[in-house]
């Protein structure tokens, strides 16, 4: 029996889970009667985190500053900006929907002006083009008689409608993607036009593929999108001048399957696999300012949006001894769904792994295998552009009782440059780790804790980061009952004219 229960705890089986929910429902309804405060405190407002005066307010301010830095990072700095007649639509990368590696989904603040084929950029870098716009069909909820009865007595709630603001973007890494490009100037001052799109895969790196270069003699230079407006009115002309990367050449030695060859490619300035976080969709149909200038006062606080419900853990522990989970006394009856964040102040404690009508199971941050997308920001520079780490995986707790998170950088990660910028010569930075973009029902900007971060040893390596100041599952908690927030900062009303726009 114990072995069977442990195996089921490792890999839940849906039919068994439903039967177990029904069998245990009476016990779960009666268990809180022994602790009346569990009923009295349900749905309360956020409490102070960490038990120290001012901690919650300080961490909320840091979370807001992080959001401001992220929004500013999407604004071009080196490319001539703004562009005459172009309105940028901010978009947050969403990883909750299963996509192939050459496509991303975006949650946008205003999907109305967006059309297929429009350019998408992240800062000064061209990312790709819009492939699919949001489906605007009405959502239909058709509950049966039994479901309607459960809703009437408060044991069930309507399902969360599917998002209407998701935009699908085809990245420049897709095999069929092509964009006109040129080198600004090579080592001898010459320009070279070419076509860029798809990937040139090498052993320890990934480059963007180069097609039909004007000159094979060109060896190095910064590659930008180039398609004059006078030639063709297209996405290329709108995004003309945005960066793709640096032209590289190298010799690939012969193998059993392929001969020795010379390779030309573009070393991208972005980590397309894990480094995308906030982008801009460039549209010529929108009405509004031609630039986004977020201010701290415009940022919606991570706990200020609606959709948080006050709870306590009714129990901690799991049938499987190496798992780390907890149980909430509320579930779908108040809108708690699988994936929802559970927080202590602004610190992430865990995520709901399974929710039934009257309760929910929470996988805690130290649960081995727990996965979360994360950002790193220097402790001594809260206004710095954060490093997108991608997905971190929990390795449990170390000998000192700290939560350990495993980090494996993607092949195109730019973490080396970021670490060198913030810790010249040492490559070790004290950072705060925050939740990143895209996890449905987990807002961006929840604090994981602080840790030391350094580059892994060699391509494909990994590092363990040991958290200090992680959330306390025994504290007064909040659970997310809505979807992740989408920041909608107010933009400047100034529209560029004359020499201000290109």
NORMO-V332309 format. One record per backbone hydrogen bond with DSSP energy under -1.0 kcal/mol. NH is the residue of the N-H (numbers start at 0). CO is the residue of the C=O. E is the energy in kcal/mol with one decimal. If there is no record, write none. Layout:
nh->NH co->CO e->E
nh->NH co->CO e->E
//
This chain:
nh->4 co->0 e->-2.6
nh->5 co->1 e->-2.4
nh->6 co->2 e->-2.3
nh->7 co->3 e->-2.2
nh->8 co->4 e->-2.1
nh->9 co->5 e->-1.6
nh->10 co->6 e->-1.8
nh->16 co->12 e->-2.7
nh->17 co->13 e->-2.3
nh->18 co->14 e->-2.1
nh->19 co->15 e->-2.8
nh->20 co->16 e->-2.3
nh->21 co->17 e->-2.0
nh->22 co->18 e->-2.5
nh->23 co->19 e->-2.5
nh->27 co->23 e->-2.3
nh->28 co->24 e->-2.0
nh->29 co->25 e->-2.0
nh->30 co->26 e->-2.4
nh->32 co->29 e->-1.6
nh->33 co->30 e->-1.3
nh->34 co->31 e->-1.8
nh->37 co->34 e->-2.0
nh->38 co->35 e->-1.2
nh->39 co->35 e->-2.2
nh->40 co->36 e->-2.4
nh->42 co->309 e->-3.2
nh->43 co->40 e->-1.6
nh->51 co->48 e->-1.1
nh->54 co->51 e->-1.7
nh->57 co->53 e->-2.2
nh->58 co->54 e->-2.6
nh->59 co->55 e->-2.3
nh->60 co->56 e->-1.8
nh->61 co->57 e->-2.1
nh->62 co->58 e->-2.2
nh->63 co->59 e->-2.1
nh->64 co->60 e->-2.2
nh->65 co->61 e->-2.1
nh->66 co->62 e->-2.1
nh->67 co->63 e->-2.0
nh->68 co->64 e->-2.1
nh->69 co->65 e->-2.3
nh->70 co->66 e->-2.4
nh->71 co->67 e->-2.1
nh->72 co->68 e->-1.6
nh->74 co->71 e->-1.3
nh->85 co->82 e->-2.0
nh->86 co->282 e->-3.3
nh->88 co->280 e->-2.6
nh->90 co->278 e->-2.5
nh->91 co->106 e->-2.9
nh->92 co->276 e->-2.2
nh->93 co->104 e->-3.2
nh->95 co->437 e->-1.0
nh->102 co->99 e->-1.7
nh->103 co->168 e->-1.9
nh->105 co->166 e->-2.6
nh->106 co->91 e->-2.8
nh->107 co->164 e->-1.5
nh->108 co->89 e->-1.5
nh->113 co->110 e->-1.1
nh->116 co->129 e->-3.2
nh->117 co->114 e->-1.4
nh->119 co->127 e->-2.4
nh->120 co->279 e->-2.6
nh->121 co->124 e->-2.6
nh->122 co->73 e->-1.3
nh->124 co->121 e->-1.8
nh->125 co->242 e->-2.8
nh->126 co->119 e->-2.9
nh->127 co->119 e->-1.5
nh->128 co->169 e->-2.2
nh->129 co->117 e->-2.3
nh->130 co->167 e->-3.0
nh->131 co->167 e->-1.8
nh->147 co->143 e->-2.4
nh->148 co->144 e->-2.0
nh->149 co->145 e->-2.1
nh->150 co->146 e->-2.3
nh->151 co->147 e->-1.8
nh->152 co->148 e->-1.4
nh->154 co->149 e->-2.3
nh->166 co->105 e->-2.2
nh->167 co->131 e->-2.3
nh->168 co->103 e->-3.0
nh->169 co->128 e->-2.7
nh->170 co->101 e->-2.6
nh->171 co->126 e->-2.3
nh->173 co->170 e->-1.8
nh->176 co->173 e->-1.6
nh->178 co->195 e->-1.6
nh->180 co->193 e->-2.6
nh->181 co->223 e->-2.1
nh->182 co->191 e->-2.3
nh->183 co->221 e->-2.4
nh->185 co->189 e->-2.5
nh->188 co->185 e->-2.0
nh->193 co->180 e->-2.6
nh->194 co->210 e->-2.3
nh->195 co->178 e->-2.5
nh->196 co->208 e->-1.9
nh->197 co->171 e->-2.3
nh->199 co->206 e->-3.6
nh->201 co->204 e->-2.1
nh->206 co->199 e->-2.1
nh->207 co->265 e->-3.1
nh->208 co->197 e->-1.5
nh->210 co->194 e->-3.6
nh->213 co->192 e->-2.5
nh->222 co->244 e->-3.4
nh->223 co->181 e->-2.7
nh->224 co->241 e->-2.9
nh->225 co->179 e->-2.5
nh->230 co->227 e->-1.4
nh->231 co->227 e->-1.8
nh->233 co->231 e->-1.1
nh->237 co->233 e->-1.5
nh->238 co->234 e->-2.4
nh->240 co->224 e->-2.7
nh->241 co->238 e->-2.2
nh->242 co->123 e->-3.0
nh->243 co->222 e->-2.7
nh->244 co->222 e->-1.4
nh->245 co->266 e->-2.0
nh->246 co->220 e->-3.2
nh->247 co->264 e->-3.3
nh->249 co->262 e->-2.0
nh->251 co->260 e->-3.1
nh->254 co->257 e->-3.2
nh->260 co->251 e->-2.2
nh->262 co->249 e->-3.1
nh->264 co->247 e->-2.3
nh->265 co->207 e->-2.6
nh->266 co->245 e->-3.2
nh->271 co->269 e->-1.1
nh->274 co->270 e->-2.3
nh->278 co->90 e->-2.7
nh->279 co->120 e->-2.9
nh->280 co->88 e->-2.5
nh->281 co->118 e->-2.9
nh->282 co->86 e->-2.1
nh->297 co->294 e->-1.6
nh->298 co->295 e->-1.1
nh->304 co->300 e->-1.0
nh->308 co->478 e->-2.1
nh->310 co->476 e->-2.4
nh->313 co->326 e->-2.7
nh->314 co->326 e->-1.1
nh->316 co->324 e->-2.8
nh->322 co->319 e->-1.9
nh->325 co->361 e->-2.0
nh->326 co->314 e->-2.4
nh->327 co->359 e->-3.0
nh->331 co->355 e->-3.4
nh->332 co->356 e->-1.2
nh->333 co->330 e->-1.8
nh->335 co->330 e->-2.3
nh->338 co->351 e->-3.8
nh->339 co->336 e->-1.9
nh->340 co->440 e->-2.0
nh->341 co->349 e->-2.6
nh->342 co->477 e->-2.8
nh->343 co->346 e->-2.8
nh->346 co->343 e->-2.0
nh->347 co->446 e->-2.4
nh->348 co->341 e->-3.2
nh->349 co->341 e->-1.6
nh->350 co->362 e->-2.2
nh->351 co->339 e->-2.6
nh->352 co->360 e->-2.5
nh->353 co->360 e->-1.4
nh->355 co->358 e->-2.8
nh->359 co->327 e->-1.4
nh->360 co->353 e->-2.9
nh->361 co->325 e->-2.8
nh->362 co->350 e->-2.8
nh->363 co->323 e->-2.1
nh->364 co->348 e->-2.3
nh->366 co->363 e->-2.1
nh->368 co->393 e->-2.4
nh->369 co->366 e->-2.7
nh->371 co->391 e->-2.1
nh->373 co->389 e->-2.5
nh->374 co->433 e->-2.6
nh->375 co->386 e->-2.3
nh->376 co->431 e->-2.0
nh->378 co->429 e->-2.5
nh->380 co->377 e->-1.1
nh->383 co->380 e->-1.9
nh->386 co->375 e->-2.7
nh->388 co->373 e->-1.9
nh->391 co->371 e->-3.1
nh->392 co->405 e->-2.0
nh->393 co->369 e->-3.1
nh->394 co->403 e->-3.2
nh->397 co->401 e->-2.4
nh->400 co->397 e->-1.9
nh->403 co->395 e->-3.0
nh->404 co->464 e->-2.8
nh->405 co->392 e->-3.8
nh->406 co->462 e->-2.9
nh->412 co->409 e->-1.8
nh->417 co->413 e->-1.6
nh->418 co->414 e->-2.9
nh->419 co->415 e->-2.1
nh->420 co->416 e->-2.0
nh->421 co->417 e->-1.8
nh->422 co->418 e->-1.9
nh->425 co->422 e->-1.2
nh->426 co->422 e->-2.3
nh->428 co->452 e->-2.5
nh->430 co->450 e->-3.0
nh->431 co->376 e->-2.8
nh->432 co->448 e->-3.1
nh->433 co->374 e->-2.5
nh->434 co->445 e->-2.4
nh->435 co->372 e->-2.4
nh->441 co->438 e->-2.4
nh->444 co->434 e->-2.0
nh->446 co->345 e->-2.7
nh->447 co->432 e->-3.4
nh->448 co->432 e->-1.2
nh->449 co->467 e->-2.6
nh->450 co->430 e->-2.4
nh->452 co->428 e->-2.6
nh->460 co->457 e->-1.7
nh->462 co->406 e->-2.1
nh->464 co->404 e->-2.9
nh->466 co->402 e->-3.1
nh->467 co->449 e->-2.4
nh->474 co->471 e->-1.7
nh->476 co->310 e->-2.0
nh->477 co->342 e->-2.1
nh->478 co->308 e->-2.4
nh->479 co->340 e->-2.5
nh->480 co->306 e->-4.2
nh->499 co->496 e->-2.1
nh->501 co->81 e->-2.0
//
